[in-house]
């Protein structure tokens, strides 16, 4: 059952099912590795999990896409990329530069709902931040991951950095979700091995919203170690076992 308050309230206490969006305060904050961690934890709990990437960019480099990374780390039951573009830009801009068809909003909605009919949990990983233009509506207007969350009636995991600047970026993202009545919580994408004062101060401020925290370098772990470790990084809302932040802080410190 999908439960919990909006972005401005406390974190949820019951696990989310159905479509769940994974967005970030910015690019390169750890969305893909967080998606993999939630996948691993949910599958360890017995759920059938699909991962959908609506718009993958930067494919001209030949490097694996985000779904490939999630598959390597967590082996979801299903992994799908709906549209790929060669240039490392926002998906709508990348489509225009490449002369390719932009992804239409309701094509994405239908594809995600199709997977939701066959899976217990569908993780939908965005590109960049919440309001990055992803594609076009039937009207020709751009749509964002926030619009996709509203169309699906889905909650959102916001992946954030632990360091300087994260409080403002996280608050802006949560406020944008709250204004759209989208339930949301926060996962720290890369907690440093040697945290400094700023990291601890930010943790204190983010704590009412936190659904988890991944260690820096988690994406470089052996997949077997990653899968066994993932539940310990996440709270029960994301199928983890982390339920005591004080104990976690003592271990992390």
N, C-alpha and C positions, 0 to 999 in steps of 0.2 A: 504494500500500500504506500502511496506517495503522501508523505505528511510533512509537517513542519511549518515554521514561520517564514516570513519574507526576509529579504536581505538585511533588514534593519533589526531583526530580533535575534534570539538565541538560536544555536544550532539545533538541527532536528535530532530526535531521539530514536526514530524508527527508520529502518532501511528503505531506501528508494528502489522502486522497480519501474519497469517500462522504459521509455526514453529518458535519458539523463544527459544534459549537455555539459561538456567540459570546455570551459573558456579560460581566459587568462587576463591578467592586468596589462599584459603586453606580449610581444613575441619573445621566444626563447626563455620562458619562465618555467618550463617543465611539464607542459600539458600532456605531451605524448607519454612520458614516463609515468605520470599520475594516472593517465588512462589505463596504462598497462597494469599498474598496481591495483586499481579498483577491479579490473578484469580478473587478475589473479586471485584477489580476496573473494570476489563473488563466486568464482568457479570453485574455489576451495569450500565455499559454503553450499555448493550443490546447484548453483544457478546456471542456466544456459545463457551465455553472454555473446552478444554481437557488438562489433565496433564499426562505426560508420564515420568516414571522413568525407564531408560534403565537397570540400574544395582543397585539393593538394596542389601546391605551387612549387616551383624550383626543380621540376623533374628533368630538366635538360642536363643536369649534372650526372645523371645516371645513378645517384645514390638511392638507397632504399627510401621509400616514402614512410609516412608516419604509421600507417597501418602495418607495414612490414616490420617496423620496430616493435609495435605492440605484439604482433604475432610471434616475433622472436623471443620476447621476454615473457609473454603470458599465454600464448596459444589460444586466443578466443575461439569459440565454436565457429564464428563467422567474422570475416573482415572484409569491408567493402570501401572502395573509394569511388565517389560518384562522378567526380570531374577532376582532371589533371591538366596543369598548364606548365609550360617550360620555364617561365621567368619567375624569380623569387620576389613576387609582388603580392599585394592583396588579390584574392581570387578574381574579383570583377576586373580590376586593372590588368591582371595577367591574361585574362580571356581576351580583352580588347587589344592588347599589344600583340598577342599571338594570332589574332583574327579568328578566334574560336568562339563557339557558342557559349554564352554565360549560362551558369546553372540557374534554372528557374525555381523559384521558391517552392511551388507545390509539387514539382518533381522530387525535390529533396524530402518534403513532408511525406509524400506517398511511399518513397523508398524506405524511410525510417519506420513508418507505420507497418509496412510489409514485414520488416524484420521484427518489430515488436509483437506481431502476431505469432511469431515462431520462437521467440526468445523471452526469457524472464526479464532481462536487462539489456538495453541498447545504449551504449555509450557513444555519444556524438561529439567528436572532437572538432572544435573550430579552428580558425586560422587567425593568428595574432590575437587582438583583443575583442571585446564583446561587440563593438560597433564597426568593425571592419566590413566594408562592402563585400558580400559573398557572391552575389549574382543579381538577377533581375526578377521582379514580379511580373505577372502577366500584363500589368499596366505599363511596364517599362521602367518603373522606379526601382532603385537598388534595395536589396534587403540585407539584413545583418543577422548574426547569430541570436541577438535579442529577439528579432522578429520570428526566427525559427522556434525559439523557446515558447513564445506566445502562441504560435500556430499549433504547436504540439501539446501545449499545456504541460510542459516539462520543467522540472527544476534544473538548477545549474550548479556545477562545481566550479568555483573560481580559483584558479591556481595563481599563487602570488609569490613574489620574492621575499626573502626574510630581511633584507637590508634597507638602507636608507632610501626613502621615497616610496616605500611600499604602502604606508598607511594612507597616503593621499590617493594613490592609484587604486588601492583596494576599496576604499570608501566610495570613490566615484563609480566603480563597477557595481558594487552592491547597491548603491543608490539608484543606478539606472535599472537594475533588475527589480528593486523594490517598487519603483514607480510603475513597472509593468506587472506587478503582482506575481513575480516569478520567485518561488522559494530558492534560496541559495545558501551555500556554505563555502568555506575557504579551506584549501589545502596548500601548505607551504611546499613549493616544488623542490627545494634543495637546501635543507638545513645544514649549515657548515659544520665541519668536524670540530672546529675551534671557534665557537660563537663568541662574539664581542658584545659589549654593552648594548649597542644599537639593536642587535638581534634579540636579546632578551627583552629589551624595552618594547620592541615591536610585537614579540610573542604575547606579552601581557595585554597589549591593546587588541590584538587579533583573537585572543582566546575565546570570547563569546561567540565567535563565528566559526571556529576551527573544526574541521572534519578530519584533519590528518596533517602529517608532516613527513616528507621523505628525506632521507639523508642525501647529501650532495654525492654525486657519483653513482646513484642507484641504477641508472641506466647502463652502467658499465659492468654490472654484476653478472656472474654466471646465471643463466636463466633459471636453473634449479634453485639456486640460493635466493634469487629475486622472488620467485613464487612462494617459497617457504617464509620469506621475511615480510612480504607485503601486508598480511593482516596486522602485523604489529605496528605498522605506520599509519593505520586508518582507524577511525572510530566505528562503532557498530552501524552508524547510518550508511557507511560505505563498506559494510561487511567485514570490518576489521575487529580487533580485540582491544584497541587502545581506549581505555576508559578512565585513566588516571593521569592527567597532565602533570601533576606534581611529581609523580614517580618517573614519568617520561623525562621531565626537565632535569631531575637528579641524575638519571642515566646519561642524558645528552651532555650535561655539564661536567 
